[in-house]
């Protein structure tokens, strides 16, 4: 297993070196459409290399003890960061490749009138804004996003219910308040109903949350 980790690290380092070198040389090239698109792809591929590097280190760190450290790892900021980098890099590469294909198809159909640099940059900026919004949506603390992406909460000080999924909390609320009582549409309303069930509201104060980037394999 150590040999496998070593090979992955070496290949990833080689890829990051190649993309880093291309970034340095590409920035000195004239601002042409193809150069800009290649530069954008290099940036996203370099970020994917950072993601692979972090995951490889964490695999080596938790090798043989992952089940013990599962909750610790998935509730960490590093796990959220890796999820963001992976989503941002993969979606960004796909969007850039789509723009690159559209530009080349247009140039093939219109040999005398090529895409301008301004149009390509505008398209890349719009794609970047959409990519940031999509990638960061699962991390935003607003009820609208947590209701979509958050799947489980972890109660550190509760000896009876350490971890509660959305379905388990809905069942618990229905059992306590009755089947006709509304269970709440958002996580904040569900947690408020849980807190009213006990004289110690701190029992249902979540210390860790799990969502789109850090859910367990059984929840996917």
C-alpha positions as CSV (number, residue, x, y, z in Angstrom):
1,X,0.0,0.0,0.0
2,X,2.9,2.4,0.7
3,X,4.2,1.7,-2.8
4,X,0.8,2.6,-4.2
5,X,0.7,5.9,-2.2
6,X,4.2,6.7,-3.4
7,X,3.4,6.1,-7.1
8,X,0.2,8.2,-6.9
9,X,2.2,11.0,-5.2
10,X,5.0,10.9,-7.8
11,X,2.6,10.9,-10.7
12,X,0.5,13.6,-9.2
13,X,3.6,15.7,-8.5
14,X,4.7,15.2,-12.1
15,X,1.3,16.4,-13.4
16,X,1.3,19.4,-11.1
17,X,4.8,20.3,-12.2
18,X,3.7,20.1,-15.9
19,X,0.6,22.2,-15.3
20,X,2.6,24.7,-13.2
21,X,5.2,25.1,-15.9
22,X,2.5,25.6,-18.5
23,X,0.9,28.3,-16.4
24,X,4.2,30.2,-16.1
25,X,4.9,30.0,-19.8
26,X,1.3,30.6,-20.9
27,X,0.9,33.8,-19.0
28,X,3.8,35.3,-21.0
29,X,2.2,34.4,-24.3
30,X,0.0,36.8,-26.3
31,X,-3.6,37.1,-25.3
32,X,-5.1,34.8,-27.9
33,X,-8.2,32.7,-27.6
34,X,-6.5,29.3,-27.6
35,X,-3.9,30.5,-25.1
36,X,-6.6,31.8,-22.7
37,X,-8.6,28.6,-22.9
38,X,-5.5,26.4,-22.3
39,X,-4.5,28.6,-19.4
40,X,-7.9,28.1,-17.8
41,X,-7.7,24.3,-18.2
42,X,-4.2,24.3,-16.6
43,X,-5.6,26.2,-13.6
44,X,-8.4,23.7,-13.0
45,X,-6.1,20.7,-13.5
46,X,-3.6,22.2,-11.1
47,X,-6.3,22.5,-8.5
48,X,-7.3,18.9,-9.1
49,X,-3.7,18.0,-8.4
50,X,-3.9,19.8,-5.0
51,X,-7.0,17.8,-4.2
52,X,-5.4,14.5,-5.1
53,X,-2.3,15.5,-3.0
54,X,-4.5,16.2,0.1
55,X,-6.5,13.0,-0.3
56,X,-3.4,10.9,-0.7
57,X,-1.9,12.3,2.5
58,X,-5.2,11.7,4.4
59,X,-5.4,8.2,3.1
60,X,-1.9,7.5,4.3
61,X,-2.7,9.2,7.7
62,X,-5.9,7.2,8.3
63,X,-4.8,3.9,6.7
64,X,-6.0,1.1,8.9
65,X,-7.9,3.4,11.3
66,X,-10.4,5.1,9.0
67,X,-13.4,3.6,10.7
68,X,-12.3,5.0,14.0
69,X,-11.5,8.5,12.5
70,X,-14.4,8.5,10.1
71,X,-16.5,11.2,11.9
72,X,-13.5,13.2,12.8
73,X,-12.4,13.4,9.1
74,X,-15.8,14.0,7.5
75,X,-16.6,16.8,9.9
76,X,-13.3,18.6,9.4
77,X,-12.8,21.8,7.4
78,X,-10.2,19.9,5.3
79,X,-12.9,17.5,4.0
80,X,-15.2,20.4,3.1
81,X,-12.2,22.1,1.3
82,X,-11.5,19.0,-0.6
83,X,-15.1,18.7,-1.7
84,X,-15.1,22.3,-2.8
85,X,-11.8,21.9,-4.8
86,X,-13.0,18.7,-6.5
87,X,-16.3,20.2,-7.5
88,X,-14.8,23.5,-8.6
89,X,-12.0,21.9,-10.6
90,X,-14.1,19.2,-12.3
91,X,-17.0,21.5,-13.2
92,X,-14.6,24.2,-14.3
93,X,-12.7,21.9,-16.6
94,X,-16.0,20.7,-18.1
95,X,-17.3,24.2,-18.7
96,X,-14.0,25.3,-20.2
97,X,-13.9,22.3,-22.5
98,X,-17.4,23.1,-23.6
99,X,-16.5,26.7,-24.4
100,X,-13.4,25.5,-26.2
101,X,-15.4,23.1,-28.3
102,X,-18.0,25.8,-29.1
103,X,-15.3,28.2,-30.2
104,X,-13.6,25.7,-32.5
105,X,-16.9,24.7,-34.1
106,X,-17.7,28.4,-34.7
107,X,-14.2,28.9,-36.2
108,X,-14.6,25.9,-38.5
109,X,-18.0,27.2,-39.7
110,X,-16.7,30.8,-40.1
111,X,-13.2,30.7,-41.4
112,X,-12.9,34.4,-42.0
113,X,-14.5,35.7,-38.7
114,X,-13.1,34.2,-35.6
115,X,-14.2,34.5,-32.0
116,X,-12.8,37.6,-30.3
117,X,-10.8,37.4,-27.0
118,X,-13.4,39.6,-25.3
119,X,-16.2,37.2,-26.0
120,X,-14.2,34.2,-24.7
121,X,-13.2,36.1,-21.6
122,X,-16.8,37.1,-21.0
123,X,-17.9,33.5,-21.3
124,X,-15.2,32.3,-19.0
125,X,-16.1,34.9,-16.4
126,X,-19.8,33.8,-16.5
127,X,-18.8,30.2,-16.3
128,X,-16.5,31.0,-13.3
129,X,-19.3,32.8,-11.4
130,X,-21.6,29.8,-12.0
131,X,-18.9,27.4,-10.9
132,X,-18.2,29.2,-7.7
133,X,-21.9,29.4,-6.9
134,X,-22.5,25.7,-7.6
135,X,-19.4,24.6,-5.7
136,X,-19.9,26.8,-2.6
137,X,-23.7,26.2,-2.3
138,X,-23.3,23.1,-0.2
139,X,-21.2,25.1,2.3
140,X,-23.4,28.1,2.8
141,X,-25.1,28.2,6.2
142,X,-28.5,29.5,5.0
143,X,-31.6,27.4,5.6
144,X,-32.3,27.3,1.9
145,X,-29.0,25.5,1.2
146,X,-28.8,23.4,4.4
147,X,-32.2,22.1,3.7
148,X,-31.0,20.8,0.3
149,X,-27.5,19.6,1.1
150,X,-27.3,18.8,4.8
151,X,-28.1,15.2,5.5
152,X,-27.0,14.5,9.1
153,X,-26.2,16.3,12.4
154,X,-23.9,15.2,15.2
155,X,-24.8,15.9,18.8
156,X,-21.6,15.8,20.9
157,X,-23.3,16.1,24.3
158,X,-26.2,13.7,23.7
159,X,-25.6,10.2,25.0
160,X,-28.8,8.8,23.6
161,X,-28.7,10.3,20.0
162,X,-25.1,11.0,18.9
163,X,-26.0,11.3,15.2
164,X,-29.3,12.0,13.6
165,X,-30.3,11.8,10.0
166,X,-33.1,13.9,8.5
167,X,-35.4,10.8,8.5
168,X,-34.5,9.7,12.0
169,X,-35.2,13.2,13.4
170,X,-38.5,13.4,11.6
171,X,-39.6,10.1,13.2
172,X,-38.5,11.2,16.6
173,X,-40.5,14.4,16.3
174,X,-43.5,12.6,15.1
175,X,-43.3,10.1,18.0
176,X,-43.0,12.8,20.6
177,X,-45.5,15.4,19.3
178,X,-47.8,13.1,17.4
179,X,-48.1,12.1,13.8
180,X,-50.2,15.2,12.9
181,X,-47.7,17.7,14.2
182,X,-45.6,19.4,11.5
183,X,-42.0,18.3,11.6
184,X,-40.6,21.5,10.1
185,X,-39.4,22.3,6.6
186,X,-35.9,23.4,7.5
187,X,-33.1,22.1,9.7
188,X,-33.4,25.1,12.1
189,X,-37.1,24.3,12.7
190,X,-36.4,20.6,13.3
191,X,-33.7,21.4,15.8
192,X,-35.9,23.9,17.6
193,X,-38.6,21.1,18.0
194,X,-35.9,18.8,19.3
195,X,-34.7,21.3,21.9
196,X,-38.3,21.8,23.2
197,X,-38.5,18.0,24.0
198,X,-36.0,18.3,26.9
199,X,-35.2,20.6,29.8
200,X,-31.6,20.6,28.6
201,X,-31.6,22.3,25.1
202,X,-27.9,21.8,24.8
203,X,-28.5,18.1,24.2
204,X,-29.7,18.9,20.7
205,X,-27.1,21.6,19.7
206,X,-25.3,20.1,16.7
207,X,-21.5,20.3,17.0
208,X,-20.9,18.7,13.6
209,X,-22.9,18.7,10.4
210,X,-22.7,16.4,7.3
211,X,-23.8,17.2,3.9
212,X,-23.1,17.0,0.2
213,X,-19.3,16.9,0.5
214,X,-18.9,14.8,3.6
215,X,-21.8,12.3,3.8
216,X,-21.1,8.7,4.5
217,X,-21.0,6.1,1.7
218,X,-24.3,4.7,3.0
219,X,-26.0,8.1,2.5
220,X,-24.9,8.6,-1.1
